[in-house]
């Protein structure tokens, strides 16, 4: 078994130097993984953690936030950027194909999850997840009577959120969003947890209202 360990004090600079993405500034990155075969052929199973980075000028993220009617947050991308405190999750990779059961990221503006597949050979992706605007989280958590319910996963209203699905070319995927009237407390707790989580079926935890698709 081969072991992989990668760390970087400036994640954005490393990703730009490797010509992977140029939409991230700063950030500390740690990747640890194992592979039964020679790298980079894999398969590689890895845990990824990143802290304190900024997402800027990211067209796909801007499109997703706009379709989800979160244009105020989307506007940050063309300005100071969207700050994230932490990203954590697991991936498997082999022969240019990457799969994640769950990635979670959160910051002052929003929290989000993603699971699905990325094919670097064909330039296609198929990802789904949930976006939680941080201002709704802050508003709900500020109401003391609901605090215990939200954090313990008991009965309660939860917070507004949006599920999404993006499929197609990496640079311009088709995006479908499903606004939600309520978010299960347990999901909120796991999104902002400091430890890795296993993927769950979001549809089982969320109560939906009509779907919206990008033009």
C-alpha positions, 0 to 999 in steps of 0.5 A, a space after each residue: 500500500 502506498 501512502 500520500 501526504 500533501 500539505 501547502 501553506 498557500 493552496 491557491 498558489 499551488 493550484 495555480 502553479 499546477 494549472 488546476 484552478 485559478 479561482 482560489 486565493 490563500 488557504 492551507 491544504 492537507 491531503 492524506 491518502 492511500 493507494 494499493 497501486 502506483 500513483 497517479 493511476 491509483 485508485 487513490 482514496 484520500 481525505 482533504 481538508 482546507 482552511 481559510 481560503 477565498 473563492 473569486 471569479 468562479 463562473 460556475 459557482 456564480 451561476 449556481 448562486 444566481 439560479 438559487 436566487 442568492 445573487 447577493 452572495 454571488 456578487 461577492 465573487 466579482 468583488 472581495 470573493 467568498 471566504 470559506 473557513 473550512 472544507 473537509 471531505 473524502 475523495 477517490 480518484 483513478 485514471 482521471 476520474 474523481 468521486 466524492 461521497 461528501 465534501 462540506 465547506 462553510 464560511 461567513 457567507 454560506 455553507 455547502 455540500 457536494 457529492 458526485 463525480 468529476 471526469 477530467 478525461 471528458 471534462 464532464 461533471 455530475 454533482 449534487 448537494 445543498 447550499 445553506 446561506 449563513 445569514 439564515 443559520 445565524 438568524 435561527 441560531 440567534 433564537 435561543 428557544 430553537 438553539 437546543 433543538 437545532 443542535 441536538 437534532 430534535 423536532 423543530 423548523 430548521 433553516 431555509 436552504 437550497 438543494 442543487 444538481 449540476 451536470 454537463 461540461 465542467 465550465 458550463 454545466 446545466 444547473 437545477 435547484 430545488 428551494 426548500 422550506 425546511 432543513 433537518 436539524 441533524 443536517 445543519 449540525 453535520 454541515 458545520 461539524 469539524 469531523 468528516 461525515 458520511 453522505 446521507 440522502 438529502 431528500 429524506 431530510 428536507 421538505 421541498 417547494 417547486 424546482 427551478 432550472 437555469 435557462 
